[in-house]
Amino acid sequence: RVGEVCGLTRRDHRSAVPDLQVRNIAVEEGGLHLQPVPKGGRSRRVTMAPADEELVRAHLAERSGLGSDAPIVTTDGSLTAPSDVSARVRRIALGAGLPEWFRFHTLRHTHATQLLLAGADMRTVQERLGHADVATTLRLYGHVLPGRDAAAAGAFGELMGRIREERRSD
């Protein structure tokens, strides 16, 4: 979520792990400010891939004079509006020839879909996305798991074959 990205501060980053703690969201209603509880009602940690960690580390190093409460998505230490980030991503996407319907939130859906297609379990995806319930994740992304029924039938067939073999050898 773009508000969660804009709400990340330098102290939310742990390079040793490496991960980010999603504990705030930037909101624009009533003036730009941080709201301490992200959607879903609780904070969460999201582990980063090594290449992503390197990008975050380099970005933070360029702005080394900023305090630990400074947002990560900043050039001068001030809070960045989620709508500004969304608009910038939209301009970049259109300039790159991506479809008209592409939005910042599309990155979230792409992330979840690719994780599931790569074999990540539904619970892990739920935790990364911050869904309060795995049923939400399953409802939104269950369709990207083609062949689940065939895989279950194959696994059951293998199990029954091993049981038959064991009985024959007894």
C-alpha positions in Angstrom: 0.0 0.0 0.0 1.4 3.4 -0.9 0.5 4.9 2.5 2.5 2.1 4.2 5.5 2.8 1.9 5.3 6.6 2.6 5.0 5.8 6.4 8.2 3.9 6.6 10.9 5.6 8.7 14.6 5.0 8.9 14.2 3.2 12.2 11.8 0.8 10.6 14.7 -0.5 8.5 17.0 -3.3 9.9 19.8 -4.0 7.5 21.2 -7.0 9.5 18.0 -9.0 8.9 17.2 -7.3 6.3 13.6 -6.2 6.7 11.2 -3.3 7.1 8.7 -2.9 9.9 5.4 -1.6 8.6 4.0 0.2 11.7 2.7 3.6 10.3 0.8 4.8 7.3 1.0 8.2 5.8 -2.5 9.7 5.4 -3.6 12.9 3.7 -7.0 13.4 5.3 -6.9 16.4 7.6 -3.4 17.3 6.5 -0.4 15.0 5.8 0.5 13.0 8.9 1.5 9.5 10.1 -1.2 7.3 11.5 0.4 4.7 13.9 -1.7 1.7 12.9 -1.6 0.3 9.3 -4.6 -1.3 7.7 -5.2 -4.7 9.4 -4.7 -3.2 12.9 -1.1 -4.4 13.7 2.4 -3.8 12.6 4.4 -6.4 10.6 7.9 -7.1 9.4 8.6 -7.7 5.7 11.9 -9.3 4.8 13.6 -7.8 1.7 15.6 -9.6 -1.0 19.3 -8.8 -1.0 19.0 -6.6 -4.1 16.2 -4.6 -2.6 18.2 -4.2 0.7 21.1 -2.8 -1.3 18.8 -0.2 -3.0 17.3 0.9 0.4 20.8 1.0 2.0 22.1 3.2 -0.8 19.1 5.5 -0.7 19.5 5.9 3.1 23.3 6.5 2.7 22.6 9.4 0.3 20.5 11.0 3.0 22.7 10.1 6.0 22.1 13.4 7.8 18.5 12.7 8.5 17.3 11.4 11.9 15.8 8.0 12.6 12.3 9.3 12.5 12.8 10.7 8.9 10.7 8.8 6.3 12.5 6.5 4.0 10.6 7.9 1.0 12.0 11.5 1.2 14.6 13.7 -0.3 14.7 16.3 2.5 13.4 14.5 5.6 9.8 15.6 5.2 6.8 13.3 4.8 5.9 12.4 1.2 2.2 12.4 0.3 0.9 9.0 -0.9 -0.9 10.7 -3.8 2.4 12.2 -5.0 4.1 8.8 -5.0 1.1 7.3 -6.8 1.1 10.0 -9.4 4.9 9.6 -10.0 4.6 5.9 -10.4 1.7 6.4 -12.8 3.8 8.8 -14.9 6.8 6.3 -14.9 4.5 3.4 -15.9 2.9 5.3 -18.7 6.3 6.4 -19.9 7.5 2.8 -19.9 4.5 1.8 -22.0 2.6 -0.1 -19.3 -1.2 -0.3 -19.7 -3.4 2.7 -18.9 -4.9 0.8 -15.9 -1.6 0.4 -14.2 -1.4 1.9 -10.7 0.9 1.8 -7.7 -1.4 -0.8 -6.1 -0.8 -3.0 -9.2 2.7 -3.6 -7.8 1.2 -5.2 -4.7 -1.0 -7.5 -6.8 1.9 -8.4 -9.0 4.0 -9.2 -5.9 1.4 -11.5 -4.4 0.7 -13.2 -7.7 4.3 -13.9 -8.4 5.0 -15.2 -4.9 2.1 -17.7 -5.2 3.2 -18.8 -8.7 6.7 -19.3 -7.4 5.4 -21.7 -4.7 5.1 -19.4 -1.6 2.4 -20.6 0.7 -0.8 -18.6 1.2 -0.1 -17.8 4.9 3.3 -16.2 4.0 1.7 -14.1 1.3 -1.0 -13.1 3.8 1.6 -12.0 6.3 3.6 -10.0 3.8 0.5 -8.2 2.5 -0.8 -7.5 6.0 -4.2 -9.1 5.5 -5.9 -9.7 8.8 -7.1 -13.1 7.7 -5.7 -15.7 5.3 -9.2 -16.0 3.8 -8.9 -12.5 2.4 -5.7 -13.5 0.6 -7.2 -16.7 -0.6 -10.3 -14.9 -1.9 -8.2 -12.4 -3.8 -5.4 -14.6 -5.1 -6.6 -18.2 -5.0 -7.4 -18.1 -8.7 -3.7 -17.9 -9.5 -3.0 -21.4 -8.2 -4.0 -23.4 -11.3 -3.8 -27.1 -11.0 -4.3 -27.3 -7.2 -6.9 -30.0 -7.6 -4.7 -32.1 -10.0 -1.7 -31.7 -7.6 -3.8 -32.8 -4.7 -5.1 -35.9 -6.6 -1.5 -36.7 -7.6 -0.3 -36.4 -4.0 -3.1 -38.6 -2.7 -2.4 -41.2 -5.5 1.3 -41.3 -4.5 0.3 -41.8 -0.8 -2.1 -44.5 -1.6 0.5 -46.2 -3.8 3.0 -46.2 -0.9 0.4 -47.7 1.4 -0.4 -50.5 -1.1 3.3 -51.2 -1.5 3.8 -51.4 2.3 0.8 -53.8 2.6 2.2 -56.1 -0.2 5.6 -56.3 1.5 4.1 -57.3 4.9 
